Amino acid sequence: MEKIHIKKISEIDLDKLTRFYQKTFKYEKSVLDDYKWRYRANFNEYEPLVLIINDQICGHAGLIPIKIKINHKQENAIWFTDFYINPEHRSKGYGKLLTEEWMKICPIQITFCNDQSLKIFKKKDWSFNNKITKKVKFNNYLKLIPIFRKFHQPDFNLTRINNLKHIELNNANLDRIINLYNHQSSSKSFSIVRDDSWFKWRLIDCPYRNKIHIFQFKDFFFITHIKFKNNFKFLNIIYSSTLITNEIKNIFSQFSKKNSIDYISYLTIEKNLSNDILPWNRKINFAYYAKDDAISNALGDHFNDVHLIDSDVDYL
């Protein structure tokens, strides 16, 4: 008979936990090695859970704790991340069991998830929608031909485009971004609370901080993550202090072409999808649950100010 336990990650031998993470999750090394950052440890007492079967880690339910402002009142919430069950233990109810225990951690739960995970969440009365789209613009079609991709050399030198200013990631510039965010969100009844501690955790303490680049256009700021994968160069706009208009898309497109960037990606809730990037658009499942029906309805109706910097979508 199988011996089953669900434990917090702090109760697990560190070497065993590390080996499980290395085997299971395909993050780049800097993110994989810093799971305490990934789960925003020390923000509160919330911890990811692991499923133990016969003394082996066979499942995992991660989380990122945040605060959400609802009707001008701050509430605790958690992102559901890194949900995994070993293949040999799937379709046996363990995913549902782990989800049930995870849901006891905090009364407000949100996630971006795949279709397989969504099936489990729906069984636990989660709601969901597909209002959010991950948009991707491909700049260099020649790179789809393997031989052209082979000779591409990674380069982080950034050539400036008129009116798009590259600024340093430091405390002074971060304060400017935070002050603008506070001004914009002060009148909103619903928003993710991105305060000083949130920005510090997500950017200053970020394990791939050297790949984070901040740009200013007019009075607005854009936080980007520029990375390489399979000889492709990506620019993820992970946070924007304004809506990404056609003007902004064109400026980043020009910048990307001058800097040999192949892909630009960002999240949007706009309904009209441009034909020039349609093949790479992807609707994202947003699932949510709250014991309070009014909060659940607010999540479904007003969860709009979301970016790649939220959850784990950027570094997956």
C-alpha positions in Angstrom: 0.0 0.0 0.0 1.3 3.4 -1.0 2.3 5.8 1.8 1.1 9.3 0.8 2.0 12.6 2.5 1.7 16.3 1.5 4.4 18.5 3.0 5.7 22.1 2.8 9.0 22.5 0.9 10.7 23.6 4.2 10.0 20.1 5.6 11.8 18.4 2.7 15.5 17.6 2.6 17.2 20.3 0.5 19.2 17.9 -1.6 16.2 15.8 -2.4 14.1 19.0 -3.3 16.9 20.4 -5.5 17.3 17.1 -7.4 13.5 17.1 -8.0 13.5 20.7 -9.3 16.5 19.9 -11.6 14.8 16.9 -13.0 11.3 18.3 -13.3 11.4 22.0 -14.3 13.1 23.4 -17.4 14.0 26.8 -16.2 17.3 28.4 -17.1 19.9 27.7 -14.4 19.7 31.1 -12.7 16.0 30.7 -12.0 16.1 27.0 -11.3 18.8 27.5 -8.6 17.0 30.2 -6.8 13.6 28.7 -5.9 13.3 30.9 -2.8 13.2 33.9 -5.2 10.8 32.0 -7.5 8.3 31.5 -4.7 8.9 34.9 -3.1 10.0 33.3 0.2 9.9 35.4 3.4 7.1 37.6 2.0 4.7 35.8 4.2 4.3 32.3 5.6 2.9 30.7 2.4 4.9 27.8 1.0 4.7 25.5 -2.0 3.6 21.9 -1.3 5.1 18.6 -2.4 3.4 15.3 -2.8 5.4 12.4 -1.2 4.6 8.8 -2.3 6.7 6.1 -0.7 9.3 8.6 0.5 9.7 10.0 -3.1 8.7 13.5 -4.3 6.0 12.7 -6.9 4.2 16.0 -7.2 4.5 19.7 -6.6 2.2 22.8 -6.2 4.1 26.1 -6.3 3.0 29.5 -5.5 3.8 33.2 -5.6 2.2 35.3 -2.9 0.9 38.8 -3.7 -1.6 41.3 -2.4 -4.6 42.4 -4.5 -6.5 45.7 -3.9 -10.2 45.0 -4.1 -12.6 47.9 -3.4 -9.6 49.8 -2.1 -8.9 47.1 0.5 -5.8 44.9 0.3 -6.3 41.1 0.4 -3.8 38.3 0.3 -3.7 36.1 -2.8 -1.5 33.5 -4.4 -0.5 32.6 -7.9 -0.6 28.8 -8.6 2.6 27.9 -10.3 4.8 24.9 -11.0 2.0 22.4 -10.8 3.3 18.9 -11.5 2.5 15.2 -11.0 4.9 12.5 -12.1 3.6 10.8 -15.3 3.3 7.4 -13.6 1.0 8.9 -10.9 -1.3 10.9 -13.2 -5.0 10.1 -13.6 -5.1 8.6 -10.1 -6.6 11.6 -8.3 -3.3 12.9 -6.9 -3.5 16.2 -8.8 -7.0 16.9 -7.3 -5.7 15.9 -3.8 -2.7 18.2 -4.0 -4.9 21.0 -5.3 -7.3 20.6 -2.4 -4.5 21.0 0.1 -3.0 23.9 -1.8 -6.3 25.7 -1.8 -6.3 25.7 2.0 -3.2 28.0 2.1 -4.9 31.3 1.1 -8.6 32.2 0.4 -7.8 33.9 -3.0 -6.2 31.9 -5.7 -5.3 32.8 -9.3 -3.3 31.1 -12.1 -2.3 31.1 -15.7 -2.6 27.4 -16.6 -2.6 24.9 -19.4 -5.7 22.9 -20.4 -4.7 19.8 -18.4 -4.4 21.8 -15.2 -7.6 23.7 -15.9 -9.6 20.4 -16.0 -8.6 19.8 -12.3 -9.3 23.4 -11.3 -12.8 23.3 -12.8 -13.6 20.2 -10.7 -12.8 22.3 -7.7 -15.3 25.1 -8.8 -12.7 27.5 -10.1 -13.9 30.0 -12.7 -11.9 30.9 -15.8 -11.7 33.1 -18.9 -9.5 33.7 -21.9 -9.5 37.5 -22.0 -5.7 37.7 -21.9 -3.6 37.1 -25.0 0.1 36.6 -25.3 1.1 38.4 -28.4 4.3 37.6 -30.3 5.7 39.5 -33.3 8.4 37.7 -35.4 10.9 40.1 -37.0 13.2 37.9 -39.0 11.6 35.3 -41.1 14.9 34.1 -42.5 15.7 32.8 -39.0 13.0 30.2 -39.6 15.5 28.5 -41.9 18.0 26.6 -39.8 21.1 27.6 -41.7 20.5 31.3 -41.0 19.8 30.6 -37.4 23.1 28.6 -37.0 25.3 31.6 -37.8 23.4 34.1 -35.6 25.7 35.4 -32.9 24.1 36.5 -29.6 24.8 40.2 -28.9 23.5 42.4 -26.1 24.8 45.7 -27.5 21.7 47.9 -27.8 21.4 50.3 -30.6 19.2 53.2 -29.7 16.1 54.2 -31.6 14.9 57.9 -31.6 12.7 58.7 -28.6 13.2 55.2 -27.0 15.7 55.7 -24.2 17.5 52.9 -22.5 17.9 53.6 -18.7 19.7 51.7 -16.0 18.0 49.3 -13.6 18.8 51.1 -10.3 17.0 52.3 -7.3 16.5 55.9 -8.6 14.9 54.7 -11.8 12.9 52.1 -10.0 11.5 54.8 -7.7 10.3 56.7 -10.8 8.5 53.6 -12.1 6.9 52.9 -8.7 5.8 56.5 -8.3 4.1 56.5 -11.7 2.5 53.1 -10.9 1.2 54.4 -7.5 -0.3 57.5 -9.2 -2.0 55.4 -11.9 -3.4 52.8 -9.5 -4.5 55.1 -6.7 -7.9 55.7 -8.2 -8.5 52.1 -9.2 -10.7 50.0 -7.0 -9.1 46.7 -8.2 -5.4 46.1 -9.0 -2.4 44.0 -8.1 -0.4 45.7 -5.3 3.0 46.4 -6.8 4.6 48.3 -4.0 8.3 48.8 -3.2 8.8 45.3 -1.9 7.1 43.8 -4.9 9.3 45.7 -7.4 12.4 45.0 -5.4 11.7 41.3 -5.3 10.8 41.0 -8.9 13.6 43.2 -10.4 16.4 44.1 -8.0 16.6 40.5 -6.5 15.8 38.8 -9.9 18.4 36.1 -10.7 18.5 37.2 -14.3 18.7 40.9 -13.4 21.6 41.3 -16.0 19.0 40.5 -18.7 16.5 43.0 -17.5 16.5 46.3 -19.6 14.3 49.3 -18.9 13.3 51.8 -21.6 11.6 55.1 -21.4 9.4 56.5 -24.2 7.9 60.0 -23.5 6.7 59.7 -19.9 6.2 56.0 -19.9 8.4 53.1 -18.8 8.9 49.6 -20.3 10.6 46.8 -18.5 11.9 44.1 -20.8 13.7 40.8 -20.5 16.1 40.2 -23.4 17.2 36.6 -23.7 18.5 33.9 -26.1 17.1 30.5 -26.7 17.9 28.0 -29.5 19.8 30.8 -31.3 16.8 33.1 -31.3 16.9 36.4 -29.5 13.7 37.3 -27.6 12.5 40.6 -26.2 9.7 40.2 -23.6 8.0 43.4 -22.6 7.3 42.2 -19.1 5.8 45.4 -17.8 4.5 48.6 -19.4 3.3 51.7 -17.6 0.9 52.4 -20.5 -1.1 50.4 -23.0 1.0 49.1 -25.9 -0.3 51.1 -28.8 0.5 50.7 -32.5 3.0 53.6 -32.1 4.8 51.7 -29.3 4.7 48.4 -31.2 6.3 50.1 -34.2 9.1 51.7 -32.1 9.9 48.4 -30.5 9.8 46.7 -33.9 12.3 49.2 -35.2 14.5 48.7 -32.2 14.4 45.0 -32.5 15.3 45.0 -36.2 18.3 47.2 -35.4 19.4 44.9 -32.6 18.8 41.6 -34.3 16.0 40.6 -32.0 13.8 37.9 -33.5 10.8 37.9 -31.3 8.8 40.5 -29.3 6.2 39.3 -26.9 3.8 40.9 -24.3 0.4 40.3 -22.7 -2.7 42.2 -23.7 -6.4 42.2 -23.2 -7.2 44.0 -26.5 -9.8 42.2 -28.5 -8.7 43.1 -32.0 -5.7 41.0 -33.1 -3.5 42.4 -35.8 -3.1 40.1 -38.8 0.6 40.6 -39.0 1.2 38.7 -35.8 -1.8 36.5 -35.7 0.0 33.1 -36.2 1.9 33.5 -33.0 -0.9 34.9 -30.7 -2.0 32.6 -27.9 -5.0 32.9 -25.6 -4.1 32.2 -22.0 -6.3 30.4 -19.5 -6.8 32.6 -16.5 -8.4 30.6 -13.7 -9.4 31.9 -10.3 -11.1 31.0 -7.1 -12.2 32.9 -4.0 -14.4 31.8 -1.1 -16.1 35.2 -1.2 -18.4 35.4 -4.3 -17.9 39.2 -4.6 -14.2 38.8 -4.8 -14.5 36.0 -7.3 -16.7 38.2 -9.5 -14.2 41.0 -9.2 -11.4 38.8 -10.4 -13.4 37.8 -13.4 -14.6 41.3 -14.3 -11.6 43.5 -13.4 -8.4 41.4 -13.6 -7.0 43.4 -16.5 -3.8 45.1 -15.4 -1.6 42.0 -15.9 1.8 41.7 -17.5 4.5 39.1 -18.3 6.2 40.2 -15.1 3.3 38.6 -13.1 3.1 34.9 -12.3 5.8 32.9 -14.0 4.9 33.4 -17.7 8.0 35.4 -18.4 10.6 32.9 -17.4 8.8 29.6 -18.2 
